[in-house]
Amino acid sequence: MLPTSSPQIHRNGSMNTRDAVRHTAGAKRYKYLRRLLHFRQMDFEFAMWQMLYLFTSPQKVYRNFQYRKQTKDQWARDDPAFLVLLSVWLCVSTVGFGLVLEMGFVETLKLLLWVVFIDCIGVGLLISTLMWFVTNKYLQKHPSRDYDVEWGYAFDVHLNAFYPLLVILHFLQLFFINHVVVINSDWFLGYFVGNTLWLIAIGYYIYITFLGYNALPFLKNTVVLLYPFALLGLLYVLSISLGWNFTKGLCWFYKHRVQ
């Protein structure tokens, strides 16, 4: 067997100083950021496997998170390969949006910067911090410093949930905006197909977020994270009944915020 290293635990249940420093959030963050500069150390094949299973069987993805906790003493990813591939998807799909909406080079570049730094990173940091606070404050079975939701894990859950939403709304939807059904229009079939894509995308986000926190054994009542499905269903019915077109609104928003 290959030699393995594990934190040495004293009789009083605490790690020695060297191991404690190695397992601090700062040390883990430094290791993660350092690997961003070493592409050869990233496991892109495994990251692509995770992206596939986020659509077909997201439970399998979180089983790997549990395995990482057992072997590396952390829930959050230590390999930035998933983040890198997600960034590539984000850039390619945003450029596709620029082409479909007939934007110029400068407008497409502005849209790309906005989507990356505001929609993905900014909103992601906000949602992750909110979920990190709520789960640690209200959903812990027995509040303790030894068992808490890592902020990095909360961010990973957001990235997992964001990926299917990105593919559906920023890639698959592109083929329908001006072709096939033309969802960027006011006729019924257009906004029915478009709003249904939004329903599926946001539904994926809610469900994968729930699975992420439900996988943590020290949390309770995680089923409350599924409650937004009721509001989502109601909003979908209202949008179809009143003729709201979410995709048309998104296209208008994208065009006007880069001008």
Summary of the structure (lengths in Angstrom):
residues: 259
radius of gyration: 20.8
end to end distance: 60.8
largest distance: 70.7
contacts: 764
relative contact order: 0.10
helix: 72%
strand: 2%
